[in-house]
Amino acid sequence: LIFNFTFILIFIFLINQSHQIKNDIDNNSFQNLINKIDLSKLSQLEINYIREQIIKLYPELKINPPPNVDDDDQLHQWAQETECVRVTLCDAANICASVCQAGTVEVSDWLVNALDTQRILRSNSSVNTTMLPGTHNSAITKADKYGLEEEFLNDLIQKFFPEQRVYIANQQFSLTDQMNMGIRMLEIDIHWYQNDIRICHAGGVHLPRLNELIQIIAQLLNTTIDWDSETLGCFKPNMKNLNQTLDEILKWISQEKNGKEFLMFMFDDQQDLYDWGKVNLVMQSLSYYLGPYIFTTTDKSKYFPDRWPKINEILSLGKQFIFTSRVDYGEQMQPYIFSRNDFWTEYSIDDLTPYPVCKLENTTYTYTGQINRVLGDSLIYGPFYYGTSDGLFMPDNIPLFVNCNSNYPCVDQVSPELMKSMIWTWQEGEPKLSNGCAALSISTGRWYSLDCNTNLPNACYNWQNGNWQVTTNAVPFNKSVSNCLNGSQFYAPVNGYENQNLLSKAISTLNQNQYQYIWVNFNSNQKTF
């Protein structure tokens, strides 16, 4: 963002030079210059001149179109087309944009039910072997006034670099709407700014000379300055604070319909909070707003010292959240926050070798309990920065991660349209029979509701060797339990990887000209597993 605003100043300077050459404006004052500039009246000659001068000043600029820009545009278009109640938000500079009012995004009944089915199925899985759909930089969202200036900046930059984009916000919708869409792993960027723990996109920029200068100024003024290069992204007034964010989460989890949900949170923070003595403020906020809901480090040591618990085991304790932190603050973060280092390793989208290999960076299997988080980044800062270089999560690659049970695939620009790709159970539009039984389609790999009296082969799981079996004789659904032999059990896949394993077994076992479906142990109205 700093680069972008610097870029604007360069534009204004060069526009000034261009107009001086043309004698189109006078030189009375900078404000007079601003008042007289009208980009729409620039000639093509002037535009070309400004573009040439910028390239001369910054020869390192990325002149070619951003990688995967068409995908990025598509993600933004899906968000824009999402049905919701739209409102206009403006920032302190009176730059405005249309956004979805929190809690009004429409999610189809099919998607809600399919996500609920997958929640039920994963409830007996341990925390480290389950997949939770996630978002990257979840709270850096236009719904909370981040990136309201995107349209203005795009109009400006594309005047001179039409192939470029400015995408500042990672998300378009509120945390409430993201959770309503089925997001269960959320990242919250927290930093100390304007005497509060605030949500802003900072960190990752370490400039020692700037930090030294700030400290010198502080010494000269005989004061402390809690600001440095790691908080460069925090510059707007009245940015949303942590308490407001946690209150939003509290209101969502307090709804009766969300009483069985489990969510993972990560604070994307910096060492600054420790150095400036602010970690205690984070802990106070967690305790006040969400304390009773948090599975703590004490809970882990007391009840599950040698393993990660199953989700149902956490829920049985009355807990629904786990919080982690990028930075390990030691004892100061106890008992509410786990260190991220105790949980997972982060990867890029192109690190995956798809099913049946299911490896990340050719070293880590996705289904063995070594937790992984995979990110897609949609941010583009004009010709200065392309977050899209490592690829974006799209409908064509999300299923690759779902089919490998990747723990936390964290998308940018989430929308109901994108969330469809997270579904591995019900085919879109299913279950059509309200009292039907679930059958896996051998042709699509998705589930359909069929008449329970239909004679079909069925899925059997062998707990001793962890392999699927598919019976060759067909029976009605209610006979499937006794149809499983040799110590196997009539069962249903609990994640996308197991669903693929079962599908592969069915394809290799059955004559597909005779059978197109097999029974799995689930029905249209099932609420537990």
N, C-alpha and C positions, 0 to 999 in steps of 0.2 A: 504493500500500500504506500509506503514511503516512496518507493521508486515511482509509483504511478503519479503521485502528487508532484514529485520532482519533474516528471515527464510533462505534466500539465504546464508547469512554470516554464519549461524549455519551449513548449509549444507557443506560449504567450510571448516569450522573448523573440522567437523566430518569426511569429506572425507580425510582431512589431517591426522587425527588420524588413520583412517583406513589404509591409505597408509603407514604411519610410521610403523604400526604393520606388514605390509607385506614387509616393506623395499623396496617399489616400487619407492619412490622419496627421494630426499635429503631435507635438511632443510636450504638451503642457504638463501632464502628470501621468503616473501609473494608473490611477483610478480613471482618468479620462481615456486612457488606452483600453482598459477593460470595458468601459461603457460603449466604446465605439466598435469593438470587435464583433463581427457577425460572421461566423464560420460559413454560413450559407452563401455569403457574398464573395467568398474567396474564388478567384479564377483558378483554372487548372494549372496555369503557369505558376501562380503563387503556391499552390498545394505541392507541386513538384519541387519547387525551390525549397520549401520548408522540409520536405521529406529528405532531400539531398543533404541539407545542412545537419539534420538530426543524425543521419547515417555517418556523416563526417565526424560529428562530435562523439558518437558512440558506435565505433566500428564493430563492437562485439554484439550489437543487437541481433536478435533472432528475427531475420527478415522473412524466412519461409513460413508457411502456415503452420500453426501448432500441430504436433502429432495428435492423432485421434480427435481432431477438432469436430469432425462430423458427429462422432459419438457424443461428445460433450454438448453440442447443439441439440441433439436428439433428447438427451436427458433433461435439458432445460425446457424443451418443448413439452415433454410429457408432464413436467411439473406445472407448466403454465396452463395446460389443458385439463388439469385435475379439477374435478367438481368440488366446490367449497363455497363458503361465504367470503367474498373478497372485500377487503378494506384497504384504504390508502394510509400508509405510514410515512411519516416524514422525519428526517433527522434534524439536528440543531441548525444545520445550514439550509434547511428547507428544501432538501433534495428528497423527493418522494418516489414511492413505488407501490404497486398493487401487490398485496400478499394475501394468503389465506388466513382468515381469523382462526386463532388457536381452537382446536377441537371441532372444526367444521368440515374437515376433509372427508369426503364420502368414500367408504371402503365397501366393496361388494360383499353381499352375504356369502358368496362362495369363498372369497378370499379369507374372510373372518373365520368361517367354519373349517377350512383347510388348515389354517394356522393353528386353530384350537385343537384339531386332530393331532397335529405334529407336537403341540405342547403336551397333550395327554400321553403320546407315545414315548416322548423323551423323558417323562417324569421319573422313570426308574433307572435312568442313566446317570452316571456320576458326572460331576461338574467338568471333569477333564476329558470326557468322552462324548459330550453332547455338542450339537451345533446350535448356536444362537445367532440369528440374523442381526447384523450390526450396521451402524453408520459411522463414518469417519468424520471427526470434528462435528459431532452431532449438534452442539449448541451454537456453532458458527452458522446461524441460519438467518435468512432474510426475514423470517417471521419475527425475529427479535432485533430487526433494524441493521443487521450486518449485510453490507453489499447493496444498500439502497441506491448507491451512486453508480451501479453497474451500467445502467442504460445511458446515463450521461457520459460516462467514461468511454463506453463503446462507440457512441456517436462521435466523440472527439477523436479517439484513436483511429477509427476506421475511415475518418476523413483523409488521413495521411497514410495509414497502413490498413487497407481494406481487408486483408487476409487475417488480421489479428483479432483477438477477443480480450475482454477484461471480465473475468469471472472471479469474484471475491468471496462469495459465500459458498461454503461446502454443501449447505442444505437450503431448502426453500421453505420447509414446514417446521412448526413448533415441535418441541419434544413431546407434547401431548399427542399431536397427530402422528409423529413417528412411532410412538408406542402403540397407538391405535392401529397402525398399519402392520404391526407385528415385530417391530424392532425391539430386541431384547439385550443388545449389547450397545451401550452408549458411551461416547467419549466427551468429556467436559473439560474445556480449556480454562484453567483458572490462573489468575495472576493478580498481584497486589498493584492497584492503581486507584488514584483518587481516594485514598484512605479507606479502601474496601477490597475484599476479594471479589474480583470481577471476571466476567466471561469475555475474553478477547483472544484473538488469534495472534499469539506471540510465541517466542521461544525459538531456539535453533539458530539464532543469530548472535554470535559471541564476538564482540569487537573490543579487545582489551584496551586499546588506546582511548576509545570513547568512555569506557568504564573508569579509566584512570582520570580522564578529564572531569567527569562528573564528581569524583571523589575530591579532586583538587578544588573545584568550585564549592563543594560542601564545606571543606576545611576553611576556605577563605570567608565563607558566610557564617562559619561557626554553627553549622546545623547538620542534619542528616538528610540525604536525598535517597529515598527508596525507589529508584528508577535506574535502569541501565539498558544495555543493548538487548538483553533478553526480553524486555517488555516494549520493544519498538512497535509492536502491533497494537498496543493499547494507547490510543490517542484521542478517541472521541469522548465527549462529555456524556455522563449519565449512562454508561454502558451497563447492561444487566448484571446484577451481582449474584453471588452464589446463593444467598438466602432466597432470592426470588426464584432461582432455578430449582432449588430443593423443595420449595413450597409447591411449585408446579408438579413435581414428581409425587409429592405427598398427596395432592388432590387427586391425581390419577390412580395411585395405588389404593386409595381409600374407597374407591368405587367398588361395590359388591362384586361386579363382574370380573374384577381384576384380583380377587382374593387368592387365586391359585397361581398367579404368575410369578416367575423368577427372572430377575434381571441382573446383568453384570454391568458395572460402571467402571470407567477408568478416568482418573484425573490426569489430564495432560498438563503438567506443571513443570516448574524449574526449581533449581537449587535456591533461587532467590527467596522463596517462602521460608526456607530454613534459615538462611543467612540473615534475613530481616526480622526473624522472630514472629512469623505470622502463621505457622502451622497450627498453633493452638486455636486460631480463629476458624480454621477449616473444621477442626474437631468439634468445636462448640456448635457450629452450624449443623454438622451431621447429627450430633447428639440431640439437638433441639427439634429438628424437623423429622429425621428418619431413624433415630436411635433404635426404637423397638423393632424395626424391620430389618436391621443389618445383621447378617451373619458375621460374627467378629473373629478375630484371631484367637480370642479366648475360647469361643465355641469350638473352633477347629482343634485346639490343643486338648480341650476337655473331652469332646465326644468322638473325634476322628483324628487321633494323633498320627496315625500311620497311613492315611489315605484321604483322598478327596471324597466328600459325601455325595450320595445321590441327591438329585433335586428334591425328591419326595422327603428325604431325610431332613433337608434344610427347612422345607415347608412345615414339617411336623414339629419343628422347634418354634414355629410362629415367625420365621424369618423369610424374607423374600429378596434381599439384595446382597450382593457382594461388591464392595468398593476396593479398587486398586489404585495405585499411584505410580506414575512414571518414575518419580524420584523416591528413593528409599530414605525416609526421615528417621529411621530407627525407632526408638521407644516413643518419640513424640507422636507417631501416627497410630499407636496402639490405643484401643483395641479395634477401631473401626476400619482401618485401611490395611490391606495387604500390599506388599511390594509387587509391582508388575513382574519383577524378575523371578518371583516365586511361581508365576503362572505360565507365561507364554513367550514365544519368540515371534517376531514380526517378519512378514515376507511380502514380496510384490506379486502381482497377479501372474506375471510370466514365469514365476518360480515353480508352478505346478506341473507335474507330469500326470495327466488325467487317469481315470479309472481304466484298467484294473490296477495300475501301478500305484497311483495315489501317493506320490512323493513330492515334497517341497525341497527345492535345491538339490534333488537327488540324494538327500540324506535323511529326511524326516518323513516317516509315514504319517498320514493325516489321521489315522483311525486307531492309534496305539496308546493314546493318553498323553502324548507330548503335545501340549496345547499350542495352537498356532492362531495368529491373527493376520489376516491378509487385507491390504488396504488398496483402495482406488482413489486417486486424487484428481479432482476436476478443475482445480484452480489454474487460471491463466492470468498473468499480470502483463498483458500486452506483449511486447517483444522482449521482456526482461526475464520471465520465468514461465516454464511450462510444467505444471504438475502432472500433465497428462502423458508425459514421456514413458511412464511405466505401464500405461494402459488404464482402462476404466472398466468397472463392472457393468456388464451389459447383459441382456437376455440370452445372448449366445454363449457366454462364458460362465455365468453364475451357476447353471446346472452342473458344470464340471466340478465346481467346489462342493455343491450340494451332494453330488453322487460320490464324493470322496469323504463326506462328513467332516469337511474343514470346519474347525470350531467356530471361528468368528470372521466370516466374510463381511467386511465393513465397507459399505458402498457410499459413494457421494451422490447427491441429488436423488435421494430416495423418493419414490412415488408409488402409488398403488399399482401402476403399470409395471414398474421394475420389480415390485415385490412378488408378482405372479411367478417369477423365475425361481423364487425360493421354495416353491411348493414341489414336493416329490410324492405326495399321496394322491388326493382326489384329482381326477381329470376336471378341467374347468367345466362348471355346470353340474358336477356331481357333488353329493349323492342325489339322484333324481327320485329315488324311492325312499320315502321317509322311514319305512320299516324294512329296508333292504339290508343285505349283507355285503361286505366288502370283498371284491374280487380283483386281483391283479391282472391287468391286460398284458398278454405276452407280446403284443405288437407295439404298444405305446409305453409300457412300464408304469402306467398310472393306474389308479384304483377307480372302480365303477361299482355302483350299487346294483345288485341283481336280486332276483327273487330267491329267497333263501332255500327254496325247495328244488332249485336247479341242481342237477348232478354235475359236479366238477371235481377234478383233482384238488388237493389242498397242500398248503405249505406246512412243513414240519421242521422244527429246529432241534438239533441235537446239542444239548448243553455240555456234553462231555468233550466233543471235539470242535464245537462252535461252527458247525456246518449246517447248511440247509439241505433238506430232502423234499422232493415233490412226489406225492403218491401217483401211481399210474392208474389206479382205479378211481372212478368218480362216485361221489356221494353227495347228498344234501349237506348244507352247512352244519346242521345239528348233529351229523354223524362224523364230522371231521376229526373230533377229539379221538375217537376210537380208531380212526383210520391211520393215525400216526403210530408206527411200530418201532421196535428196537430202542426203546428209551427216549424217543424223540417226542416233542410236544407240539400240538397245534398252536401256531404262534403268528405274529405279524412283525414285519420289520419295524425297528424303532428309529431308524435314521436312513438317509439317502444311500449310504454305502451298503447297508444290509439289504435295502430294497433292490439295489443293483445285483448283489450276490444272489438273491432269490430269483431275480429275473434271469440271470445267466444259467442258474440251475434248471429253471423251468424250460428254457429254450433247448438245453442239452438233453433233457429227460423226455419231453413230450412230443408227440406228433402234432404239429401245429395245425394240420388240416383237420384234426379231430377236436382239439381243444384250443380255445383262444383265451381262456381265463383260468385262474386257480383261486381257490378260497384262501383268504388271509383272515386271521382271527380278530375281526373288527366289524362293527355294524354301523348303520347310518346314525343311530342315536346314542352311541357309546360316549360316556363321560369319564370313565376311568379305564385303567389298563394295568 
